[in-house]
Amino acid sequence: MTTPVCTGASRAASATAGHHPHTPYASFSSYVRARGPVLLRTARSLTANPCDAEDLLQTALAKTYVAWERIEDHRALDGYVRRALLNTRTSQWRKRKIDEFACEELPEREAAPAPDPAEQQSLHDAMWRAVLKLPDRQRAMVVLRYYEDLSEAQTAEVLGVSIGTVKSAVSRALGKLREDPELTPVR
C-alpha cells in the first residue's frame, strides 16, 4: 500500500475543498458511513451480544467525534476507534466486577444457629450419666467404640472377646441409651 504524499498544491486544494491535510473523509458522518460495518465487526468480536456490540461502537464513535478536530491524520482513525472500543469494553468489564444487584432471595443460605454451649454441656452430662448406668461390660464396649473411637475389631481385641460379642453388646447398650428417660427430650 502506498501512502499519499501531500504537496503544497494538494494541501491548498484540500483546504479549499474543506478537507484537513491528511483527511480522506470529508466529515465524521462520511467516515462512519464508510467504516461503520468494519468497526461493528470489531465491536462484535469484543462482546457476545450484538446489541452490546452496537452500544460499544456507538460509545467509541462518540469519543471519536469529540476528538475529531484534534486527530490530524485521519488515516489512523480506525486505530483510534479500535483503541476506544477496547478501552470502553475494558471499563465495562471492570464495572461489572464490582456492581451489586438487588434480588428477591439471598444468594447464600442462612447458617444454622450455633448450638448453645450450656445446652451442649447439659446433653453431654446427661449422656455420660446414662452411660454410667449401663452394666460394666456394655459400658466398657460403648466407651471404647464411641469415646475412644476404636473399631469393633480393636474393641474385641482389647476386651478379649469376639467381634460378634462386641456388636451385640453395643447394640443392646445403644437400645438402653435410647430408652433412658433423661435422654428422651433430646430425640
C-alpha positions, 0 to 999 in steps of 0.5 A: 500500500502506498501512502499519499504524499501531500504537496503544497498544491494538494494541501491548498486544494484540500483546504479549499475543498474543506478537507484537513491535510491528511483527511480522506473523509470529508466529515465524521458522518462520511467516515462512519458511513464508510467504516461503520460495518468494519468497526461493528465487526470489531465491536462484535468480536469484543462482546457476545451480544450484538446489541452490546456490540452496537452500544460499544461502537456507538460509545467509541464513535462518540469519543471519536467525534469529540476528538475529531478536530484534534486527530490530524491524520485521519488515516489512523482513525480506525486505530483510534476507534479500535483503541476506544472500543477496547478501552470502553469494553475494558471499563465495562468489564471492570464495572461489572466486577464490582456492581451489586444487584438487588434480588428477591432471595439471598444468594447464600443460605442462612447458617444454622444457629450455633448450638448453645454451649450450656445446652451442649454441656447439659446433653453431654452430662446427661449422656455420660450419666446414662452411660454410667448406668449401663452394666460394666461390660456394655459400658466398657464396649460403648466407651471404647467404640464411641469415646475412644473411637476404636473399631469393633475389631480393636474393641474385641481385641482389647476386651478379649472377646469376639467381634460378634460379642462386641456388636451385640453388646453395643447394640443392646447398650445403644437400645438402653441409651435410647430408652433412658428417660433423661435422654428422651427430650433430646430425640 
